[in-house]
Amino acid sequence: MPNIIKKLLFLLEIGNHQFDSILWKTRPEKRKTLINDIFKFKIPIGKSKKEIRELFGHEPHIYTSMIWSYPIESDKFGNTLISLSLYFKDEIVTSIRLKTRE
């Protein structure tokens, strides 16, 4: 698919797109278009906390040293509706989940 079409689909938030660390960190409102790629290729699995910070940025919500969460979608008041949760064991990501606020 030509690059211009891919960019247009991304801007319109149509479809799913290849994970891009820079886009993830600089355009949080576009994260939901990158989620399928993260799960399909299990991008965070096996990575250290340092590698996660490099890939996903330095603003996770840290619930414990074993669970970090990155907001994916928020409401108009800034409340997180969907988040990507990373689960660590011995400082390495062992599993990932998409959490929806109830």
Disulfide bonds with the S-S distance in Angstrom:
none
